[in-house]
Structure formats: C-alpha cells, structure tokens
Amino acid sequence: MAMNPMQKKARTSFLTGVLITLLITGIIIVLLLLLLKNMKDDQDAAQAALARVYVLNQDVKSGQVLTEDMFTLKSVDRSTIPANATSVAEVISGWFLQTTSGTMLNTDAEGLYYTDAEGQTVRVYQDSSTGNYYTQDRNGNTETIELNNVPVLAKLDMDANTVITPNLVVQSDAPVTDDVRVEDYNMIVLPVDLMSGDYVDIRLMTPDGQNFIVVSKKQVDIPLNSDGTYVADTIRLNLREDEILSLSSAIVEAYGIQGAKLYASKYKEPGMQDASIPTYRPNSAVTTLLGVDANGNISNPNVVEEAKNELRRRYQAPATTARNEYLQSSINNDPSYNANVQTGMDESTTNAQSARRNYIESLDVVE
C-alpha cells in the first residue's frame, strides 16, 4: 500500500528517533561500564594499599602490662603506618602474659585475670614485695603462678587504635633480690597527683639549692583504708638493703638541716625513661653499717651485687665532695641539728601511729 508523503515522513522520523535513542543508550552503557571498571580498579588499588596490623583496642598507661585482650587486628592504609608495624600473630602472641600451662592472662578495670575450665573468672594478683603472681581462693589461701614469658610493658601512654611496633614496648622482668623489703614512709613530700603505680625518685633538696637523688625509680603503692580511701601522707616502696639505709640517712638529715626537703619526683614516661643514678652519699654511721671501706668496697653480706655497684658510684669523687663540703659541714656547724632530728622523728612516729589507728578504726566500721 502506497504511503503518502506525510506517512513516509512520520515513519522516517520514528526510525530516526529509535536509532538516536539506541545510540544514546549505547553510549550511556559504555560510560557506565567504564565508570564501574574505574571504581573496581580504585577499590583494588585501595585494597592493595591496606595492611593488616595489630592496634590497641583500649588506652594503656606507661609501664602497664600488655595482655591478649588489648590487641585487635585491623586493616590500615599502608602509607600511614610505621615500617616495623607487625601483622604476624606469633610476634604479638609472644608478648602476651601467660602461665606455664599456656593460660592467657587478660586485663579489665580490676586488673589481671584468666578464665578457668569451668568458665569462671579467676583474679590474678602480684605480690608487691616479691613481684610474684598469685591467685587467692575464698578462704584466703594463695597459690603462686609461674609465667612462661617475660611480661611486656608499654613504654609510654598510648591511646586506643595506636598501631603497635616493637619500639613502643619493653620486656621487663626485674628480679626481686633477697634483701628487698616493703617500707612505708610518711615524711616524704608527695606530688599532688601521685597515684599507685607511678614511678618516682626520692630526692633531698638543701637550703642552698643542692639536690641529691637518694633512691631512684621506685614504683609507688599508696596504702588504702578498708573503706577504699587512700592514706594521704604515706607511700609504700620496695627497697633493697642499701636503699633502706641510704634513705634512712637522708630522712635524718632532712629533719636536722633547717630548710631541707625530702620529696618524691614523678617520672613522665617510666616505661621509656631509664632510672636516674643516685647521687646522695649516706652519712658515716650508715657507711659503717654497710661495711664500706675507703675504696668503696662493701663487706655487708646483706647487700647484693647490684646494690654494691650502685654504692660504689655513690662513693666517687663528686658525691664524696658534696657530702663533705656541704652536708657534713652543715650538720657539724648547726647546734640545733640533733634537736631538729628528734622533733622530726617524733612527728613521724606520731603520724605513723595515727595512720595505723585510723586504719584499724576503719576496719571496725566496715565490720
């Protein structure tokens, strides 16, 4: 059937429209395919740029023991992480605190614990005088736990999501020698924000500005009353025999020299900072008690080798000169020295008795 010119024109227009639509559709499909390919390439590139590394899942303090539950394996942009960040599980697991039987120790707000075969939480404590780890049953019986690795400590304060590298941690298993004892002191001036677990030097400052390091880098334990409140003026330290005697000497001289101060100085990052070298040389009475001769040799059988090395440093020329030229001369020339010592010792004894009495009374209140 013949088409008139109008019908032919309409058909041609329709076919042209269809062809144009198909062409545009084809172009859009090609562009979409190219866009999807580019997106896939970008995703592949981004995935290739990721590295699986261990990060902390909680904040930790400098000197805190690291345990298994503190770590999470995360994918992180490779360009943002240190070259020595580790993703090897065996490396991290070698840091975890665990018993000789392979039981992992974890950490929560109350401290260390592990889960026994019955699914019960078992609390783990550390003896402040020996450093040994132990558990305690409901009857108060204790059982020592042997560890099969050296505890790993944080060198500095770290926030959650910190990428872990070996230079951020340190393995520490400082041995507790036979002469270590737990000593309480209530005559030392304390920093206002001092808390249990902080590390301090005990220093003697004299009126002319001299400043002697008496005891170096000791972890502080602040005693608690039975109601959980702190004994405000008392700190507890683990000290060797030589440190006990040296600090005793410094206490007496701080009492006797008008204007002298015995105080505690906190470490900023104890996990990363080395201990200071003590510069205070004790008085002649303590020297005799320690069995130190003119050459710095120690004959006291209670003083272990580590302490002997430290004592020898105290008897080197600078410390001896400071001792003789200022401390000893100040003591010899002050007629009120002995009276000041007596007053200070009486006050310290009274304070200790008062703190003990308050503690006993707080036990009665709890009962």
C-alpha positions as CSV (number, residue, x, y, z in Angstrom):
1,M,0.0,0.0,0.0
2,A,1.5,3.3,-1.1
3,M,2.2,5.8,1.7
4,N,1.5,9.4,1.3
5,P,4.3,11.9,1.9
6,M,3.0,12.6,5.4
7,Q,3.1,9.0,6.5
8,K,6.5,8.5,5.0
9,K,7.9,11.5,6.8
10,A,6.4,10.3,10.1
11,R,7.9,6.8,9.7
12,T,11.3,8.2,8.9
13,S,11.1,10.4,12.0
14,F,10.2,7.5,14.2
15,L,13.0,5.3,12.9
16,T,15.5,8.2,13.3
17,G,14.3,8.7,16.9
18,V,14.7,5.0,17.7
19,L,18.2,5.0,16.2
20,I,19.2,8.1,18.2
21,T,17.8,6.5,21.4
22,L,19.7,3.3,20.8
23,L,22.8,5.3,20.1
24,I,22.5,7.3,23.3
25,T,21.6,4.2,25.3
26,G,24.7,2.5,24.0
27,I,26.9,5.5,24.9
28,I,25.5,5.5,28.4
29,I,26.1,1.8,28.8
30,V,29.7,2.2,27.7
31,L,30.2,5.1,30.0
32,L,28.7,3.2,32.9
33,L,30.9,0.2,32.2
34,L,34.0,2.4,32.1
35,L,32.9,4.0,35.4
36,L,32.3,0.7,37.0
37,K,35.7,-0.5,35.8
38,N,37.4,2.6,37.2
39,M,35.6,2.1,40.5
40,K,36.7,-1.5,40.6
41,D,40.3,-0.5,39.8
42,D,40.2,2.1,42.6
43,Q,38.8,-0.4,45.0
44,D,41.5,-2.9,44.1
45,A,44.2,-0.2,44.4
46,A,42.8,0.8,47.8
47,Q,42.6,-2.8,49.0
48,A,46.2,-3.4,47.8
49,A,47.3,-0.3,49.8
50,L,45.9,-1.8,53.0
51,A,48.0,-3.7,55.5
52,R,46.7,-5.9,58.4
53,V,48.4,-4.7,61.6
54,Y,47.8,-5.0,65.3
55,V,46.4,-2.0,67.1
56,L,45.4,-1.3,70.7
57,N,41.7,-1.6,71.4
58,Q,42.0,0.4,74.7
59,D,44.0,3.1,76.3
60,V,47.1,1.9,78.2
61,K,49.4,3.7,80.6
62,S,53.2,3.8,80.6
63,G,54.6,0.8,82.4
64,Q,51.3,-1.2,82.1
65,V,51.5,-5.0,81.4
66,L,50.1,-5.8,78.0
67,T,47.7,-8.8,77.7
68,E,46.0,-10.6,74.8
69,D,42.7,-8.8,75.1
70,M,44.3,-5.4,74.5
71,F,45.0,-6.1,70.8
72,T,42.9,-6.1,67.6
73,L,44.0,-6.9,64.0
74,K,42.9,-4.1,61.7
75,S,43.3,-3.1,58.0
76,V,45.1,0.2,57.8
77,D,46.4,2.3,54.9
78,R,49.9,1.1,54.3
79,S,51.2,4.6,53.8
80,T,50.1,5.7,57.3
81,I,51.8,3.0,59.4
82,P,55.4,2.6,60.5
83,A,57.6,0.2,58.6
84,N,58.1,-2.0,61.6
85,A,54.4,-2.4,62.5
86,T,53.7,-6.1,62.8
87,S,50.8,-8.2,61.5
88,V,52.4,-11.5,62.5
89,A,50.3,-13.2,65.1
90,E,53.2,-15.1,66.5
91,V,55.0,-11.9,67.3
92,I,52.2,-10.3,69.2
93,S,51.3,-13.6,71.0
94,G,54.8,-13.8,72.2
95,W,54.2,-10.7,74.2
96,F,51.1,-12.0,75.9
97,L,51.3,-12.7,79.6
98,Q,50.6,-16.4,80.1
99,T,51.2,-19.2,82.6
100,T,53.5,-22.1,82.1
101,S,50.4,-24.2,81.2
102,G,49.5,-21.8,78.4
103,T,46.6,-20.0,80.0
104,M,46.4,-16.4,78.8
105,L,46.0,-13.6,81.3
106,N,43.7,-10.7,80.4
107,T,43.1,-7.3,81.9
108,D,40.0,-5.4,82.9
109,A,39.2,-2.5,85.2
110,E,40.0,-4.6,88.3
111,G,43.4,-5.9,87.0
112,L,44.7,-9.2,85.7
113,Y,42.5,-12.3,85.4
114,Y,42.0,-15.5,83.5
115,T,39.0,-17.8,82.7
116,D,39.3,-21.4,84.1
117,A,38.0,-24.6,82.6
118,E,34.5,-24.0,84.2
119,G,34.3,-20.6,82.6
120,Q,34.8,-18.8,85.9
121,T,36.9,-15.6,86.2
122,V,40.0,-16.1,88.4
123,R,41.7,-13.0,89.7
124,V,45.5,-12.8,89.5
125,Y,47.5,-10.6,91.9
126,Q,51.1,-9.5,92.1
127,D,53.0,-9.6,95.4
128,S,54.4,-6.1,95.9
129,S,57.4,-7.4,97.8
130,T,58.5,-10.3,95.6
131,G,56.9,-9.5,92.2
132,N,55.4,-13.0,92.1
133,Y,51.9,-13.5,90.6
134,Y,49.4,-15.5,92.6
135,T,45.7,-16.4,92.9
136,Q,43.6,-16.4,96.0
137,D,40.6,-18.6,96.9
138,R,37.6,-17.6,99.1
139,N,39.4,-18.8,102.2
140,G,42.3,-16.5,101.6
141,N,44.7,-19.3,100.5
142,T,47.2,-18.2,97.9
143,E,48.8,-20.1,95.0
144,T,51.8,-18.8,93.1
145,I,51.5,-18.7,89.3
146,E,54.6,-19.3,87.2
147,L,54.9,-17.4,83.9
148,N,56.4,-18.9,80.8
149,N,57.4,-15.5,79.3
150,V,58.7,-12.1,80.5
151,P,56.0,-9.5,80.9
152,V,55.8,-6.9,78.2
153,L,55.2,-3.3,79.3
154,A,54.1,-0.2,77.4
155,K,57.0,2.3,77.2
156,L,54.6,5.3,77.2
157,D,51.0,6.2,77.4
158,M,49.1,5.1,74.3
159,D,45.5,5.7,73.1
160,A,43.2,3.1,71.6
161,N,43.9,2.4,67.9
162,T,47.6,3.1,68.3
163,V,49.5,0.9,65.8
164,I,51.8,-1.4,67.7
165,T,55.5,-1.5,66.9
166,P,58.3,-3.2,68.9
167,N,59.9,0.1,69.9
168,L,56.7,1.0,71.8
169,V,57.1,-1.9,74.3
170,V,59.7,-3.3,76.5
171,Q,60.1,-6.7,78.2
172,S,60.8,-6.3,81.9
173,D,61.4,-8.9,84.5
174,A,63.5,-7.1,87.0
175,P,64.4,-9.7,89.7
176,V,63.5,-9.1,93.3
177,T,66.6,-9.9,95.3
178,D,66.6,-11.5,98.8
179,D,67.3,-8.2,100.5
180,V,64.1,-6.4,99.2
181,R,61.6,-5.3,101.8
182,V,58.4,-3.3,101.8
183,E,58.8,0.0,103.6
184,D,56.2,2.7,104.4
185,Y,57.2,6.4,104.6
186,N,55.1,9.3,105.8
187,M,57.7,12.1,105.9
188,I,58.3,12.5,102.2
189,V,56.6,15.4,100.4
190,L,54.5,13.9,97.6
191,P,53.2,15.2,94.3
192,V,49.5,16.2,94.5
193,D,48.5,13.8,91.7
194,L,50.6,10.8,92.8
195,M,48.8,7.5,92.4
196,S,49.6,3.9,93.0
197,G,51.7,2.5,90.1
198,D,53.6,5.8,89.4
199,Y,57.4,5.7,89.5
200,V,59.4,8.2,91.5
201,D,62.9,9.3,92.5
202,I,63.2,10.2,96.2
203,R,65.3,13.4,96.4
204,L,66.9,15.5,99.1
205,M,66.9,19.3,98.5
206,T,69.0,21.5,100.7
207,P,68.5,25.2,101.5
208,D,71.3,26.3,99.1
209,G,69.6,24.6,96.2
210,Q,71.7,21.4,96.1
211,N,69.5,18.4,95.1
212,F,70.6,14.8,95.8
213,I,69.0,11.7,94.3
214,V,68.6,9.3,97.2
215,V,66.6,6.5,95.7
216,S,66.0,6.0,92.0
217,K,62.9,4.9,90.0
218,K,60.7,3.1,92.5
219,Q,57.1,2.2,91.9
220,V,54.8,3.7,94.5
221,D,52.0,1.9,96.2
222,I,49.6,4.1,98.3
223,P,48.0,2.2,101.2
224,L,44.3,2.0,101.4
225,N,41.9,2.1,104.3
226,S,39.3,-0.6,104.5
227,D,36.7,1.8,103.1
228,G,38.8,2.2,99.9
229,T,40.1,5.7,100.8
230,Y,43.8,6.4,100.5
231,V,46.2,7.1,103.4
232,A,47.1,10.6,102.2
233,D,50.6,11.1,103.6
234,T,52.0,7.6,103.2
235,I,53.7,5.7,100.4
236,R,54.9,2.2,100.2
237,L,58.1,1.2,98.4
238,N,60.1,-2.0,97.7
239,L,63.7,-1.2,98.6
240,R,66.9,-3.1,98.8
241,E,69.0,-3.1,102.0
242,D,71.4,-0.3,100.7
243,E,68.4,1.8,99.7
244,I,66.7,1.4,103.0
245,L,69.8,2.5,104.9
246,S,70.6,5.4,102.4
247,L,67.0,6.7,102.7
248,S,67.1,6.4,106.5
249,S,70.2,8.6,106.4
250,A,68.6,11.2,104.1
251,I,65.5,11.3,106.3
252,V,67.5,12.1,109.4
253,E,69.5,14.8,107.6
254,A,66.3,16.3,106.1
255,Y,64.9,16.6,109.7
256,G,68.1,18.1,111.0
257,I,69.0,20.7,108.4
258,Q,66.8,23.7,108.6
259,G,65.0,24.3,105.2
260,A,65.9,20.9,103.7
261,K,63.1,18.9,102.0
262,L,62.8,15.2,101.2
263,Y,60.4,14.8,98.3
264,A,59.2,12.5,95.5
265,S,59.7,13.4,91.9
266,K,57.5,11.6,89.3
267,Y,58.7,10.0,86.0
268,K,56.9,11.3,83.0
269,E,57.1,8.1,80.9
270,P,58.5,5.4,83.2
271,G,58.3,2.7,80.5
272,M,60.7,4.7,78.3
273,Q,62.9,6.6,80.8
274,D,65.9,4.9,82.4
275,A,66.4,5.1,86.2
276,S,68.4,8.1,87.5
277,I,71.8,7.4,89.1
278,P,71.7,8.1,92.8
279,T,74.0,11.0,93.9
280,Y,73.4,11.0,97.6
281,R,76.1,9.5,99.8
282,P,74.8,8.4,103.2
283,N,76.4,9.6,106.5
284,S,79.3,7.9,108.2
285,A,77.1,5.9,110.6
286,V,75.3,4.2,107.6
287,T,78.6,3.8,105.8
288,T,79.9,1.8,108.7
289,L,76.7,-0.2,108.8
290,L,77.0,-1.0,105.1
291,G,80.6,-2.1,105.7
292,V,82.0,0.3,103.1
293,D,85.8,1.0,103.2
294,A,87.7,4.0,101.9
295,N,87.8,2.4,98.4
296,G,84.0,1.8,98.2
297,N,84.2,-1.9,98.8
298,I,81.2,-3.4,100.7
299,S,81.5,-6.2,103.2
300,N,77.9,-6.3,104.5
301,P,76.6,-9.8,103.5
302,N,73.0,-8.4,103.2
303,V,74.0,-6.1,100.3
304,V,73.6,-7.9,96.9
305,E,75.9,-7.4,93.9
306,E,73.5,-4.9,92.1
307,A,73.5,-2.7,95.3
308,K,77.2,-2.9,95.6
309,N,77.7,-1.5,92.1
310,E,75.3,1.4,92.9
311,L,77.0,2.1,96.2
312,R,80.4,2.3,94.5
313,R,79.1,5.1,92.3
314,R,77.9,7.0,95.4
315,Y,81.4,7.0,96.7
316,Q,83.0,8.5,93.7
317,A,84.6,12.0,94.0
318,P,81.7,14.3,93.2
319,A,79.3,12.7,95.7
320,T,82.0,12.5,98.3
321,T,82.9,16.2,97.8
322,A,79.3,17.3,98.1
323,R,78.9,15.1,101.2
324,N,81.9,16.6,103.0
325,E,81.8,20.2,101.8
326,Y,78.1,20.9,102.4
327,L,76.0,18.3,104.1
328,Q,78.5,17.3,106.8
329,S,79.7,20.8,107.4
330,S,76.1,22.0,107.8
331,I,75.4,19.2,110.3
332,N,78.6,19.9,112.2
333,N,78.0,23.7,112.4
334,D,74.3,23.6,113.4
335,P,73.9,23.3,117.2
336,S,70.2,22.6,116.8
337,Y,70.7,19.7,114.4
338,N,70.1,16.9,117.0
339,A,67.1,18.7,118.4
340,N,65.6,19.1,114.9
341,V,66.1,15.4,114.2
342,Q,64.4,14.4,117.5
343,T,61.4,16.6,116.7
344,G,61.1,15.3,113.2
345,M,61.4,11.7,114.3
346,D,58.8,12.2,117.0
347,E,56.4,13.7,114.4
348,S,57.0,10.9,112.0
349,T,56.3,8.3,114.7
350,T,53.1,10.1,115.8
351,N,51.9,10.3,112.2
352,A,52.5,6.6,111.7
353,Q,50.7,5.7,114.8
354,S,47.8,7.9,113.9
355,A,47.5,6.5,110.4
356,R,47.6,3.0,111.9
357,R,44.9,3.8,114.4
358,N,42.7,5.3,111.7
359,Y,43.1,2.2,109.6
360,I,42.2,-0.1,112.5
361,E,39.2,2.1,113.2
362,S,38.1,1.9,109.6
363,L,38.2,-1.9,109.8
364,D,35.8,-1.8,112.8
365,V,33.4,0.5,110.8
366,V,33.3,-2.0,107.9
367,E,32.6,-4.9,110.1
